[in-house]
Amino acid sequence: MRKFKEGLHEDYLRSLMFGLQDGIVSTTGVVVGISTGISSKPIIVLAALVAVMVEATSMAAGQYSSEKAVHQMDKTGKHTDSLILGAVIMFFSYLLGGMFSIIPTLLFVQPEARIIAIMSSFVGLFVIGYLKGYLVDHKPLRSAIELFIIGSIATSIGLIVGYFLKV
């Protein structure tokens, strides 16, 4: 882990963390919101898969274009990261993050699947937050709790919207 930590490019760490966090939070919000408002497993799975694929692609494109703007503004040449690699990291980390709530939805029946998806996502956020804190040498437990709180707020919003807009 130490060797990984020393060789990790800060721009790739940003892509990885942003993709994982947003993939978990956004997809969990979709899964929880839809599964609260409707009980049809095929519709929940379809919505979750469409959302995670569209959002992962959009995030990768946004990563590429925003990082390209940073490279174009940088006259010092300090940005040495690959735009394509950053976009690929964003895409796959977002997909991976989305699986924290999609896999329980596929494996279990509602409403248990929704509860397991929430728990899986919260554990994922906590672990990813802890690893981020460890990698940047800044209070891993605090980082884990912070990411957990951010995720729980977003998930709660999805739950509330799904509850009030039931179909």
N, C-alpha and C positions, 0 to 999 in steps of 0.2 A: 504494500500500500504506500510505503514511503517513496518508492521509486515512481509510482504513478503520480503521487502528489507533487514531486519535484518536476516531473516532465509535463504536467498539465498546463496547457496554454490558457490564460485567463479568459480569452474570448470563447474558447471551446467550453470552458466551465460555465460561462454565462449561458451559452446555447443549451447545454445539458440541463442545468438547473431550471432555466425558464421553461424548457420543453416538458420536463418531468412534472414540475409544479403545475403548470397550466393544463397539461394533459390530464392530470389527476383531478384538479379542481373543476375544470370545465366539463369533462365527461361525467364526473360524479354528479354535478349539478343537473346535467341533462338526464342521466339515468334515474336519479332520485326524483326529479321533477316530473318526468313522464310516468314513471312507475307509481307515483302517488296519484296522478290524475287518471291513469288508465291501467287496467290489469292484463292487457293482452301482451304476453311475452314476445311474440314475433314483432309487434310494433315497437316495443321497448328496445329490443335488440337491433332492429333496423334503424331506429332513430339514433341509437348510440353509435353504431358502426358508421352511419353516414356522417354524423357529427364529428367523430374522431378522425375520419379520413379527410373530410373537408378542412377541418381546423388544422390538422397536421400539415397539410399541403399549404394552406394559407400562412401558417406560422413559418414554414420553411421559406416561402417566397418573401415574407416580411423580413425574416432574418437576413436573407441574401441582399435584398434591396437596401435595408437600413445599414447593414455593415458595409455595403459598397459605398454608400454616402459617406460613412466615417472614413473609409480608405481614401476616397477622393478629397476629403477635407484635410487629411493628414499630410502635411508637407514635410514632416520630419522622417517619415518612413518607418515609424515605430510599429505600425500594424502589419504584422507578417503572417497573419492567419489566412487560411484559404477560405474564400467566400463560399465555395461549393461545399467544402467539408463542414463548415459551420451550419449551412442549410441542411445538410444530410443529418448532422447530429440533432438539430432541432426537430426534424421530421420524425426520426426514429425514437427520440426521447419522448416526444409528445404521444406517439402511438403507444409506447411502453407505459407511460403514465395513464393513458386511457384504459389500459387493460386492468387496472386495479378495481375498476367498477364493472367493466364489461364481463370479465370472466365469472365473477359470482352471479351475474345476471343470467349467463348462459347455463351455469351448473345447477342453480337452485330455483325453486318456485317462489313466486311472490306471496306474501310480503317478506319472507325470510331473505330472499335474494337482495332486496333493497337494504335491509339491515346489515347483511354481510358485506355488501358493496360499500356502504358507509364506513364500516369498521375497517375493511381492507384499505380503503382510501386514507383514512385517518392514520392508520399504522404506516402506510407508505409515505405520507407527508412527514410524519414524525421521524422516520428513519432517514429520509432524504434530507430533511433539515439538519439532523444530527451529523450526517456525512458531510454536508456542506460546511457546517461549523468546524468539523475536524479538518477538512481540506484547506480551509482558509485560516486555521489557527485562531478561531474566535468563538469561544463559548458554545460548544456543540449542543449542550442541553438547552440553552436559551434559543439557539437557532431552531432546534427541533420544536420547541413549544410555540415559537413565533409562526412557523410554517403550519403547524397544527391549527392554530387559531385562525389564520387566514383561510385555510381550507374549510374549517367548520362554518365560518360565516357564509362563504359562497354556497356550501351545501345546504345550509339552512334556508337561504333565499330560494334555491331550487325547490326545496320541499314545500315552502310556503306558497310559491306560485302554483306548483302542481296541485296542492290541496285546494286552493281557491278556484282554480280553473279546471276542475275535473270534467272529463268528457262523459 
